[in-house]
Amino acid sequence: MSALPRKKAWASYMTNSPTLIVMVGLPARGKTYMSKKLTRYLNWIGVPTKVFNLGVYRREAVQSYKSYEFFRHDNEEAMKIRKHCALVALEDVKSYLLEEGGQIAVFDATNTTRERRDLILDFAKENAFKVFFVESVCDDPEVIASNIWEVKLSSPDYPERNRDHVMEDFLKRIECYKVTYQQLDPDDYDKDLSFIKVINVGQRFLVNTVQDYIQSKIVYYLMNIHVQPRTIYLCRHGESEHNLHGRIGGDAGLSSRGKQFAQVLNEFLEEQQIVDLKVWTSQLKRTIQTAEALRVPYEQWKILNEIDAGVCEEMTYEEIQDKYPDDFALRDQDKYHYRYPGGESYQDLVQRLEPVIMELERQENVLVISHQAVMRCLLAYFLDKSADELPYLKCPLHSVIKLTPVAYGCKVETIHLNVEAVNTHRDKPPDKMMKNHFPVMMRRNSFTPLASPDSVKRPRLYSVGSKPLSPLASLHLSETADRAPLQQPQVHNNMAANKNELM
């Protein structure tokens, strides 16, 4: 029996072969931090990505870590174990990229010798994988010590959590690697390889031979992240008049309770005493009115506008169900990929919001006053939520979500500001109910009628399993996908149009 063709995410067409990202650098240089963060970003934009951390394989092979002696280059038995772990990890990489639908694998290890990197390059060549190296170079003792305190103290290698012992042993482990460390050489030995050197946590960068679009996105992302302490606050606008009447879209102003929330939000921010807080809004009336109550400068971003509901703008869900029953059912089948006729899908919205994520990564303390669908997309990025989870994240009115980036993720705190508001959240329908009551149909694009599952799909952005129909179609769709809306934020005296909370 022939195997079924595996499905690909639309973003897999950014590259024409799977990519192996290989981390390089001494311990405590932030490699795992970058690996996890980069993987979270790539998955969020729709590129299936997974981290393979060699430390996990080593701990499975060696149940109890004793000391830095294990990492000495002249410890022959340990060197055999470490090489075996690397080979096992690479086999898992191969399975993920060739059999499990993965598009990018991140090999998170020190990979400090040319011998090890050449082994990886040979493996990639055998399997037709592209390779992109990410080397982290840091000689700042304060950064290294901070990384050890923040991350290594909680490592499974040190269950006793003795701070002095951890620091002493880990510094000796680093010295073991220094003996054989060979940095990537852009002038001679490694001049033909594709890589980026991140020097002293982003003070400087060296980029060499970028091969394709996805590698350029990786470079751009890594050049925008930083490790400075900061807090990101996300909230929706105050309750709007359309919220009160259950209408989606439009550009309604705040209700009386929405205005009350804006005042309470101002009091909350004053109590927080946030240093150099930046405030961003959409260009829609309800976010602008909310920000006005704060009596601080703010920036308007058109790309923070709510998801476009197309022909369903300013309708209630009851009206949509009555006038467009098939669309109403379709959206519950696959809320992330469903596109409103003449409007947007959550997938479209994620692509639209990518510049906001890049700018948030560059900033320090920021408050983003936006909308339900927009807030869900931003929250999904920071909390590493899947496309299935994203459209159902709870983002209630009159609450603030406080995000504090930590070593390998984000600490999240939801603060309810005790101003009543309508509940605009719709839970995900049970799978059983969807199968029993909803017809299985697909929409070819925003403007065509519904189609049966076996017809050709020609979406504005590639949906799961769809491929370009011809070189001309491929070019047209690539140009559409590549034109990310890079509008600059506008000053707060501009007013604009359209959209309310879409559940």
Disulfide bonds with the S-S distance in Angstrom:
none
